[in-house]
Amino acid sequence: MNYLIYGLIVLLAILHQDFWWWDDSETLVFGFIPIGLAYHAGVSLVASVLWALAVKFCWPSDIDELETESATGQTGEHA
């Protein structure tokens, strides 16, 4: 799952460069939003969902335990 999330992040970074809408200043979404702005609003929504997926599936589950161990100097083995 990590590789899928990482791949989607790279894909989103590539799709963020929307050179195909640069010359289109006449197309409006919902009658008032320029197409480039609507595209970036969509990219922002997808980025927030992708970040939530990254936190859920890629974030280390034992991060609090690791932080406590490094603060106290323990190595993980309990006496």
N, C-alpha and C positions, 0 to 999 in steps of 0.2 A: 504494500500500500504506500510505503514511503516513496518509492520510485515513481508511482503514479502521481502523487502530490507534487513531487519535484518536477516532473515532466509538465504538469499542468501550469506550474509557476513559470517555467520557461516559455511555454506556449502563450500564456497571458502576457508576458513581457514582450513577446514578438507581436502579438495582436494589438498591443497598446499603441504601437506605431502605425496609426491609421492614415497612411499616406493616400489611400484611395478616396478619402473624404475631403482632402485639403482644398480642392478646386470647386467643391459643390457648396455654394453659399445660398442657393435658392431652395433646396429641399428642406421642408419643415416637417417635424414629427408632431402630431397632435395639433397641427396648424400654427404653432408658435415656437417650437424648440428646434434650433438648427440641428441638422443630422449629425454633425461632428460632436456637438454637446450631448446629444442623446446617446451617441455611441459611447462616449466617455463615462456617462452616468451608468450605462450598462456594464462597462468594464469595471467601474468602481463597485457595483453590486456583486459582480462575479468575484472580484478580488476579496471582498469581505466574506463571502461564502467559502472561498478557497482557503482563506486564513483560518476560519473556524474549523475546516476539515484538517488543516495542518496541525492545529492545536490538539484536536481530538485524536488523530492517528499518529502523528510524528513526535509529539512532545513526550519526553521521557516520563514514565509513570512514577519513577522513584526520585524525582528531582528534590522533593522536600527532605527525603532521607539523606540524599547526597549532600545537601546544603548543611544539614545538622551534623553530619559526620565530619565535613571539612571544617566547620566552626569549632568542634570539640576535639579534633585531632584523632578521632577513632578511625579504624580501618574497616569496619563493618563486622568484625568478629567480636561477639559478645562473650564476656567471661562468665 
